[in-house]
Amino acid sequence: MATFENTNKTLHIADATREIAEIQKIINDYKQGRGIDREKVAEIIKRLNSKDVTIALFNSKLNPSWTLIADATDEQIIGNLNLTLLYLSGKMTVEGICDIVKGDKNHTNT
């Protein structure tokens, strides 16, 4: 039987996967010589800033390399997206490992 916790985790994974896919598409489009959709980048960053305090910090004026998207070079935007992608991927990996370890402990206790 599905629990609220399992459903919540599934939705969280699906959401993070969607965010990662959107960021990868922008990066890949840039690598293939297509322009950067700055409005889409701003939308992604705004959405992620509201979801994760760490992402919000490296997208804030507290970050010495912070700049407005409108004033940023393409390379700065791609650098930010690569950092965001690395962070999200790492976070998903750590959460997955924690779930596996937690699951193993629960399994041995039953």
DAZIMO-V627490 format. One record per backbone hydrogen bond with DSSP energy under -1.0 kcal/mol. CO is the residue of the C=O (numbers start at 1). NH is the residue of the N-H. E is the energy in kcal/mol with one decimal. If there is no record, write none. Layout:
co=CO nh=NH e=E
co=CO nh=NH e=E
//
This chain:
co=3 nh=7 e=-2.6
co=4 nh=8 e=-2.8
co=5 nh=9 e=-2.3
co=6 nh=10 e=-2.3
co=7 nh=11 e=-2.4
co=8 nh=12 e=-2.4
co=9 nh=13 e=-2.7
co=10 nh=14 e=-2.4
co=11 nh=15 e=-2.5
co=12 nh=16 e=-2.6
co=13 nh=17 e=-2.6
co=14 nh=18 e=-2.1
co=15 nh=19 e=-2.3
co=16 nh=20 e=-2.5
co=17 nh=21 e=-2.5
co=18 nh=22 e=-2.4
co=19 nh=23 e=-2.2
co=20 nh=24 e=-2.8
co=21 nh=25 e=-2.2
co=22 nh=26 e=-1.9
co=23 nh=27 e=-2.4
co=24 nh=28 e=-3.0
co=25 nh=29 e=-2.8
co=26 nh=30 e=-2.1
co=27 nh=31 e=-2.4
co=28 nh=32 e=-1.6
co=29 nh=34 e=-2.7
co=30 nh=33 e=-1.8
co=36 nh=38 e=-1.4
co=37 nh=41 e=-2.3
co=38 nh=42 e=-2.7
co=39 nh=43 e=-2.2
co=40 nh=44 e=-2.5
co=41 nh=45 e=-2.8
co=42 nh=46 e=-2.6
co=43 nh=47 e=-2.4
co=44 nh=48 e=-2.9
co=45 nh=49 e=-2.8
co=46 nh=50 e=-1.5
co=48 nh=52 e=-2.2
co=52 nh=56 e=-2.2
co=53 nh=57 e=-2.0
co=54 nh=58 e=-1.9
co=57 nh=60 e=-1.4
co=60 nh=63 e=-1.9
co=63 nh=66 e=-2.2
co=68 nh=72 e=-1.3
co=73 nh=77 e=-2.1
co=74 nh=78 e=-2.7
co=75 nh=79 e=-2.4
co=76 nh=80 e=-2.3
co=77 nh=81 e=-2.7
co=78 nh=82 e=-2.8
co=79 nh=83 e=-2.3
co=80 nh=84 e=-2.6
co=81 nh=85 e=-2.8
co=82 nh=86 e=-2.6
co=83 nh=87 e=-2.5
co=84 nh=88 e=-2.8
co=85 nh=89 e=-2.5
co=86 nh=90 e=-2.4
co=87 nh=91 e=-2.7
co=88 nh=92 e=-2.3
co=89 nh=93 e=-2.1
co=90 nh=94 e=-2.6
co=91 nh=95 e=-2.6
co=92 nh=96 e=-2.3
co=93 nh=97 e=-2.5
co=94 nh=98 e=-2.6
co=95 nh=99 e=-2.3
co=96 nh=100 e=-2.2
co=97 nh=101 e=-2.7
co=98 nh=102 e=-2.9
co=99 nh=103 e=-2.6
co=100 nh=104 e=-2.5
co=101 nh=105 e=-2.2
co=102 nh=106 e=-2.3
co=103 nh=107 e=-2.4
co=104 nh=108 e=-2.1
co=105 nh=109 e=-1.1
//
